[in-house]
Structures are given as C-alpha cells and as structure tokens.
Amino acid sequence: MKRESHTKMWQVGILFLAIVLVHVLGIVALPAQQSQPETGRAYDHSMWFGVLELPFLFLAVFFGFRTANALKGGLFGRGMRLTAWGFLVMAIGHLHMQVEHFFHYNFFAELFGKQGGAVMWIIALVITWALTGLGFYKIYKASKIE
C-alpha cells in the first residue's frame, strides 16, 4: 500500500514539474515575441511570473485539502482545512488577475460595476487573509496542547 502511494506521489511530482517546465519554456520564448511589433504586446516579466505561480497555488490547495482530509478533522485538520480554503480563494484571485492582464476582462467589474468590483476585490483579499490566518492560528493552538 505504501509503495503505491509513493509511486502516485512521484507521478504527481513529475506531472507538476512538466507543467512548470512548459511555463518556463513559455517565459524563455517571450523575448522572441517582443521583437515582433505586430503582436502589440509588451514583454512583462511580472505578468508571466504570475502565470508561473498558478500551478504552485493550485498544488498548495490540492495538498491542503488532502492533508486536512487525512487528518480526519481534529484540531490540526480544522486548521488545515481553513488554510486550504484561504489558499483556494487566493488562487482564484490570482487566476482572475491573470485573466484580466491577458484578456482585459474583469469579472468583478462585470458583475458588480467598477466601484463594486473594487470593493469585492478588497473583500476577497480580506477573506483570503482571514481564512489563512485563522487556519494557521488553529494549527498553532493545536500544537500547544499537551
């Protein structure tokens, strides 16, 4: 049983590295696009590093929920689940930012208007911070129990 689990982890790791490699190769290929003025796109490292972080965020969410489920609730499990939810809200926010950068589409502004969209963005940030902070606090408190 342990060997199967270990093999699966290697498969997930290899898949993850392949995804990262594809992103890195895309970043390396960008300077060639920069020299083509007909594309109309400026070369921006920060935008591509934002894309590069998405697989890491979704992997953190995946393993956060997986760890919380493995702990079957309990003090650590509840803290980990809150942290995973915070990471999920963060990952969705980062995905939203990349969609806005690349496709010039702001989902929040479309739903709530320009002002309401800005307010909703701030609320999403506070939710991310609150869930993650509360999750880490619960994990910290659980570690102090003797």
N, C-alpha and C positions, 0 to 999 in steps of 0.2 A: 504493500500500500504506500509506504513512504517513497519507494523508488518511483512509482507512478506520479506522485505529487511532485517529486524532484524533477522528473522529466517534463512535466507540464510547465513548471516554473521556467525551465530552460527554454521551452518553446515560446512562452510569453516573452521572455527576455530577448530572444533572437528576433521575434516579430517587432518588438519595441525598437531594438537597435536598427532594424531595417527601415522602420518609419522615420527615425531620426536621421539616418543616412540619406534618405530621399529628400528630407527637408534641407539638410546641409548642402547637398548637391544643388538644390534649387537656389540656395543663397550664393553659392560659388558661381552659378551660371548668370546671376543678375548683372554683373558688370558688362557682359556682352550685350544685354538688353539696354543698358544705359547708353551705349554708343549709337543706338538706333533712335534718332529723334522722332521717327514716325510713330513710335509707341506712345508718346505723350506722357509716360510715367517717369517720375523721378525715382532715383535709386535711394532707398531709405533703409538703412540697416535696422533701425529700431522696429520698423514695421515687420521685417522678416524674422527678427528675434522674437517678436510677439507671436508669430505663427509657430515658431520652433518650440515655444513653451507649451503650446496646447496639448501635445501628446503627454508631456510630463504632468500637466494638471489633471487630465482625464485618467492617467495611470494612478495618480495620487487618490483620486476619487474612488476608482475601482478597488484599490487595495485598502483604502479607508473603510469602505463598506464591508469588504471581505474580512478585514480584521475585526470589525465590530460584530459581524455575524459569528465569527469563530469564537469570540469571547462570550457569546450567548447571553448578551445583556450584562448584568453585573455593573459594578461601578466603572470599571475601565471600558466596558463595551458601550455604555451610555455616553461616556465622554468621547469615545472614538466615533460613535455614530453622529454626534453633534458636529465634531470636527469635519467628518466626511461631508455632511450637509453644507457646512460653510465652504469647503473646497468646491463642492458642486456649484453653488451659487457663484463663486469666484470664476470657475471655469466657463460657465455660461456667460458671465460678464465679459470675460476675455474673448470668447468667441464672438460676442456681439461687437466688441471693439474692432476685431479683425474684419468682420463683415462691413462695418462702417468705413474702415480705411480702404478696403479693396473695392467695394461695390457702392459706396456712398449711400448706404441705406441705414437709417437709424430707426430700429424697431420701436424703441421707447417714444421717440418723437412722433412716429406714425400713429401709435396707439393713444398717446396722451397729449399730443401737441408739443411744441418746442419747450415751453416752460414746464409743463407737467412731466415731459420726458426727462428733463434735467433733475427734477425733484425725485422721480422714480429711480434715476441712476444713483443718486445720493442714498436713497432708502435701500437700494440693493447693496451698496457698499457697507452701510451700517449693519444690514442683516448678515453679510459675509463676516464682518469683524465680530459681531455679537455671537454668532454660532461657533466660529472657530475659537474665539476667546473663552466662551463658556465651556466648550468641549475640552480645551486644554486645562481649564481650571478644574473641571470634574476629574480629569485624569490625574492632575496634581494632587487633589484631595484624596483620591483613591489610593495613591501611592503612599500617603502619610498614615493610612490605617495600619495598625499593628495587630 
